[in-house]
Amino acid sequence: MPNSLPQWVLNDYIKLRAYFGERPFTVDDASKVLEKPLDTVMVLISHLSRGNLVNVAVDPENPK
């Protein structure tokens, strides 16, 4: 895991990885699992994406 990521990001990544494994998940799913607000989860996903720990894909049914 990249050492340049904040510790809270790594901790949340471990929780998401333990819960979802390799399965895809939405920001809403992550928010529920982590019990954190959507805006915080969006920041988390941004960090994880930049650290190449998650791949972000647009949902064709909800392309916002």
Backbone torsions as a table, in degrees:
resi	resn	phi	psi	omega
1	MET	NA	140.7	-179.4
2	PRO	-62.4	131.1	179.3
3	ASN	-75.9	-13.8	-176.5
4	SER	-79.1	-8.5	-179.9
5	LEU	-82.8	145.1	177.0
6	PRO	-60.8	151.4	-177.4
7	GLN	-59.8	-38.0	-179.7
8	TRP	-63.3	-34.1	178.5
9	VAL	-67.0	-45.7	179.0
10	LEU	-63.1	-40.8	178.8
11	ASN	-62.0	-44.9	179.7
12	ASP	-68.4	-35.5	176.4
13	TYR	-60.3	-44.2	179.6
14	ILE	-61.0	-41.6	178.5
15	LYS	-63.9	-44.9	179.7
16	LEU	-64.8	-42.7	-179.4
17	ARG	-62.8	-40.7	179.0
18	ALA	-65.6	-37.1	-177.0
19	TYR	-79.7	-47.9	-173.3
20	PHE	-96.8	-21.5	-174.7
21	GLY	61.4	-127.9	-179.9
22	GLU	-93.6	-1.0	-177.4
23	ARG	-71.7	147.0	175.5
24	PRO	-69.0	153.0	177.2
25	PHE	-146.5	158.8	178.5
26	THR	-97.6	168.4	175.6
27	VAL	-61.6	-39.0	177.3
28	ASP	-61.4	-43.3	177.7
29	ASP	-59.0	-47.9	-178.9
30	ALA	-62.7	-39.5	179.1
31	SER	-60.6	-41.8	179.5
32	LYS	-68.5	-44.2	-178.8
33	VAL	-64.5	-43.5	-177.2
34	LEU	-83.9	-13.0	-176.3
35	GLU	55.9	47.9	179.1
36	LYS	-129.0	154.1	179.5
37	PRO	-66.9	156.0	-177.5
38	LEU	-57.0	-39.8	-177.9
39	ASP	-64.2	-35.9	176.9
40	THR	-68.1	-40.4	179.8
41	VAL	-67.2	-35.0	176.8
42	MET	-62.4	-41.4	177.0
43	VAL	-64.7	-43.1	178.0
44	LEU	-57.8	-49.7	-178.8
45	ILE	-61.9	-37.8	177.4
46	SER	-60.9	-46.6	177.6
47	HIS	-60.8	-46.0	-177.7
48	LEU	-65.6	-36.5	178.3
49	SER	-66.4	-45.2	178.5
50	ARG	-64.2	-30.0	177.8
51	GLY	-86.7	6.9	-179.8
52	ASN	58.2	32.9	177.9
53	LEU	-97.9	-18.6	174.3
54	VAL	-138.5	153.5	172.4
55	ASN	-105.1	128.9	-179.7
56	VAL	-97.7	128.7	178.3
57	ALA	-127.2	144.2	177.4
58	VAL	-83.1	132.3	176.5
59	ASP	-75.7	117.4	-178.0
60	PRO	-62.6	-22.4	178.1
61	GLU	-86.3	-13.3	-179.6
62	ASN	-146.2	70.1	-170.8
63	PRO	-80.4	30.9	-179.6
64	LYS	-77.9	NA	NA
